[in-house]
Every structure is written in structure tokens, then in C-alpha cells.
């Protein structure tokens, strides 16, 4: 992602980023900055979300990918 930003890459990208808890989210600030520079969609997934969590929860599944990333079939 850093390389894409340095090169000015304009291709869309999706990052599915799973963490156990909200307190353990890594690289939050950097991912927000990269999201502003790139066409980057960050999908946060928490295994143990707080009650007010609006994002995905549990483990990454094929259904989550289908919901968020446009997959083209050959």
C-alpha cells in the first residue's frame, strides 16, 4: 500500500483487516491516511467487537468478501 501511494497508483484496492478486539487494531492512523491517498477500501473485522461496533465481526468469510469487493468472473 505504501508503494502504491508513492507511485500514485489509482487502481482500487480492498484491505480486509481482521483483529481480535478494537483495542488491538493496528495501523489505524496510517490506514486512514492511505485511504485518503488511494482508492483504498479498508474493511475492519473484529472477532470480539464492542456493543456499538458497526463493522464486520467474526472471522473473515467468503460472504464478507462478496459483500465488499466487486469480484469479476472470467
N, C-alpha and C positions, 0 to 999 in steps of 0.2 A: 504494500500500500504506500509506503514511503517512496519507493521508486516510482510508482505511478504518479504520485503527486509531483515529484521532482521533474518528471518528464512532461507534465501537463496532460497526462492521459485522460481522455474524455469518455472512454468506454464505461458503461455502467458496471458496477460490481456489487455483490452482496456478501456480507460477512455475517455468518451465523456464529454467535459468540455465546457459549454456554459457561455458566459459573454456578457454583453451589448456592451462594447467597448473594444478596445485594451488597453486603459489606465486602465481598470478595471480588467484585467487579474490577477488572484490570484495565488499564489504559483508557479509562473513560474520557479524560480530557483530550488526549491525543486522538482518539477515535472521533470525537466531536469536531475537532479541527480538520481532520482528514475528510470528514463527511461534508464540510463546507467547501473544501478544495476540489473534491472529486464527486463523481456521480456515485457515491457510496451509500448503500443502504445497510445499516447495522441493525441486525435483529438480535436483541438480547434475550437469552433464555436462562431462567433461574430454576434450579431444582427445588429450592425452598424459598419461594417468594413471600414478601410481606403481604398482609391482607389487602393493601391498596395497590398492588402491582398490576399494571395494565398490559404488560408484555407476555411473551410466551413463557410457559412453565413446564417443568419436567425435563425429559431428555430430548435431544434433537431427533425429530422423526421425519420421514419422507413427507408426511402431511404438512408439516411446518414449511418444508422447502417448497412444496407445491403452492402453499398459500402466499408465499412472499417472493419467490423468484420465478420469473417467466421462463419456463423451460421450452425450448423449441425441439420438436422431434423431427428426425430425419425421415 
